[in-house]
Each structure stands twice: as C-alpha cells, then as structure tokens.
Amino acid sequence: MTYRSSREMENVVGALEDNSFLKDLNASTNEFISEIKQIFCGLTK
C-alpha cells in the first residue's frame, strides 16, 4: 500500500511509535547489532 503523505499513513494505520510489535522489533534489532559487533571484535583479536 502507498500513501500520499506520512499524515495519511498515520490516519490509516496509526502512529508507528504506538505499535508494540515495531517497538519490540526495533529493540531486538538493536540488541542483535550490538551482539554482532562484539562477535566481530572477538574475531579480529
């Protein structure tokens, strides 16, 4: 689906900040990125 503006999208699907699934996904992604950095640092030592 495409929207003409961010405002139109928020009116249809709601604010992305209020979506608990996206909040959890963002937290998991950030944790994964942190862990990957540690793994690669360990491989280069």
C-alpha positions in Angstrom: 0.0 0.0 0.0 1.2 3.5 -0.7 0.2 6.7 0.9 0.4 10.3 -0.3 1.9 11.5 2.9 3.0 10.4 6.3 -0.1 12.0 7.8 -2.3 10.0 5.6 -0.5 6.8 6.6 -0.8 7.6 10.3 -4.5 8.2 9.8 -4.9 4.8 8.2 -2.5 2.6 10.2 -1.8 4.7 13.3 1.4 6.1 14.6 4.3 3.8 14.2 5.6 4.8 17.6 2.5 3.3 19.2 2.9 -0.1 17.5 4.2 -2.5 20.2 5.4 -5.0 17.5 7.6 -2.4 15.9 9.0 -1.3 19.3 9.9 -4.9 20.1 11.4 -5.5 16.6 13.5 -2.3 17.0 14.8 -3.4 20.4 15.6 -6.9 19.1 17.4 -5.4 16.1 19.5 -3.1 18.3 20.4 -6.0 20.6 21.4 -8.1 17.6 23.6 -5.3 16.1 25.3 -4.9 19.5 26.0 -8.7 19.7 27.3 -8.8 16.1 29.7 -6.0 16.8 31.0 -8.0 19.8 31.4 -11.2 17.8 33.3 -9.4 15.0 35.6 -7.7 17.5 36.3 -11.1 19.0 37.2 -12.5 15.6 39.7 -9.7 14.9 41.7 -10.1 18.1 
